Amino acid sequence: MNQLTAEQRQAVLQQAQQEANQRIMQDMIQKMVKTCFTKCAGTSGDRLDSREQSCIASCQDQYLETRDQVQKSLQQRQSNGMN
């Protein structure tokens, strides 16, 4: 990396950050699906009934809302720490 220009180093770092963010998002989605499916889906049949579908949708909404609140809180703390 020593032979790269500052602009090239920045581009490499941005790419690495984007890839890390993508992995984090994929992990979060997998965890959400597993958590909500385990909580809401029964073991009978190969289809979800309307109650199970509603439960999964509600679980996902709560999961995403919580994630958004945590993300906002972390951003606020980071902003306050920089000032």
MIVEX-981464 format. One line per 5 residues: number of its first residue (from 1); their letters; for each residue x, y, z of N, C-alpha, C. Coordinates in steps of 0.02 Angstrom, whole numbers, plus 50000, padded with zeros to 5 digits. Layout:
REM MIVEX-981464
NUM) a) X Y Z X Y Z X Y Z  ...
//
This chain:
REM MIVEX-981464
1) mnqlt) 50041 49940 50000 50000 50000 50000 50043 50063 50000  50107 50057 50014 50151 50115 50015 50160 50146 49947  50151 50106 49894 50161 50132 49827 50097 50163 49798  50044 50162 49834 49981 50191 49812 49979 50265 49829  49944 50302 49787 49934 50373 49802 49883 50378 49859
6) aeqrq) 49878 50436 49888 49829 50447 49942 49758 50432 49917  49744 50452 49856 49678 50441 49827 49665 50366 49818  49715 50330 49795 49707 50258 49786 49698 50222 49853  49736 50244 49904 49729 50214 49970 49658 50226 49997  49634 50287 49986 49566 50303 50009 49514 50259 49974
11) avlqq) 49524 50248 49909 49477 50205 49871 49480 50133 49897  49539 50108 49912 49546 50040 49938 49512 50035 50006  49522 50085 50049 49491 50084 50115 49415 50088 50110  49390 50129 50064 49317 50135 50054 49289 50068 50031  49323 50035 49985 49300 49971 49960 49298 49920 50016
16) aqqea) 49350 49919 50057 49353 49872 50113 49296 49886 50162  49282 49950 50175 49228 49968 50221 49161 49947 50193  49151 49957 50128 49088 49937 50097 49078 49861 50102  49131 49824 50090 49127 49751 50095 49112 49729 50167  49144 49762 50215 49131 49746 50285 49059 49761 50303
21) nqrim) 49034 49819 50280 48964 49837 50294 48916 49788 50262  48933 49764 50203 48890 49715 50169 48888 49650 50208  48945 49627 50234 48947 49566 50274 48906 49575 50338  48913 49632 50369 48874 49646 50430 48800 49643 50416  48779 49674 50360 48708 49674 50341 48684 49603 50327
26) qdmiq) 48723 49564 50292 48703 49495 50277 48697 49454 50342  48744 49463 50387 48740 49428 50451 48679 49449 50491  48664 49513 50490 48605 49539 50526 48541 49510 50497  48536 49507 50431 48477 49480 50399 48469 49406 50415  48523 49368 50412 48519 49297 50429 48497 49287 50501
31) kmvkt) 48524 49327 50546 48505 49321 50617 48431 49339 50626  48408 49392 50592 48339 49413 50597 48292 49357 50572  48308 49329 50515 48266 49276 50486 48263 49216 50533  48321 49196 50559 48323 49138 50604 48284 49152 50668  48294 49211 50697 48260 49229 50759 48185 49232 50749
36) cftkc) 48163 49267 50698 48091 49275 50687 48058 49209 50666  48092 49170 50625 48063 49106 50604 48056 49059 50664  48108 49057 50705 48106 49014 50765 48050 49036 50812  48042 49101 50819 47991 49128 50865 47920 49116 50838  47911 49122 50773 47844 49126 50746 47819 49064 50708
41) agtsg) 47863 49027 50678 47840 48973 50634 47832 48908 50672  47778 48874 50657 47767 48808 50686 47807 48756 50649  47801 48695 50671 47839 48641 50640 47797 48600 50591  47733 48613 50588 47690 48573 50544 47683 48606 50476  47682 48564 50425 47669 48589 50358 47730 48622 50326
46) drlds) 47722 48636 50261 47776 48667 50225 47759 48739 50205  47704 48764 50234 47684 48834 50221 47667 48868 50286  47676 48934 50285 47659 48974 50344 47585 48994 50340  47550 48989 50395 47481 49013 50396 47482 49089 50406  47424 49119 50403 47420 49193 50407 47445 49219 50474
51) reqsc) 47432 49182 50528 47456 49204 50594 47532 49204 50596  47562 49151 50570 47635 49146 50568 47666 49200 50524  47635 49213 50468 47659 49266 50423 47656 49333 50457  47601 49346 50491 47593 49410 50527 47645 49416 50583  47656 49362 50619 47705 49362 50673 47775 49376 50646
56) iascq) 47793 49344 50591 47859 49354 50562 47867 49426 50538  47816 49454 50506 47819 49523 50482 47827 49571 50541  47790 49560 50595 47795 49602 50654 47864 49596 50686  47889 49535 50691 47955 49523 50719 48009 49559 50679  48005 49554 50613 48054 49587 50570 48050 49663 50579
61) dqyle) 47989 49690 50583 47981 49762 50593 48013 49784 50658  48001 49746 50712 48030 49763 50777 48106 49758 50775  48131 49707 50743 48203 49696 50737 48236 49755 50701  48206 49775 50644 48234 49830 50605 48228 49896 50641  48172 49907 50676 48163 49969 50714 48215 49974 50770
66) trdqv) 48227 49919 50804 48277 49918 50857 48346 49932 50829  48361 49901 50773 48426 49912 50740 48435 49985 50721  48382 50016 50694 48385 50087 50676 48397 50131 50737  48363 50116 50792 48372 50155 50853 48443 50149 50880  48470 50089 50879 48538 50078 50902 48587 50116 50857
71) qkslq) 48576 50111 50792 48620 50145 50744 48618 50221 50754  48559 50249 50764 48554 50321 50777 48589 50341 50841  48581 50300 50892 48614 50314 50956 48690 50312 50949  48715 50263 50913 48788 50258 50902 48814 50317 50862  48776 50338 50811 48796 50395 50770 48797 50458 50812
76) qrqsn) 48747 50466 50856 48743 50524 50899 48803 50525 50947  48818 50468 50976 48875 50464 51022 48940 50480 50986  48946 50455 50925 49006 50467 50886 49012 50542 50870  48957 50573 50851 48957 50645 50836 48974 50685 50898  48946 50667 50955 48960 50702 51017 49033 50694 51038
81) gmn) 49060 50636 51025 49130 50624 51042 49178 50662 50999  49158 50680 50939 49201 50716 50893 49200 50791 50906  49149 50815 50940 49143 50887 50952 49183 50909 51012
//
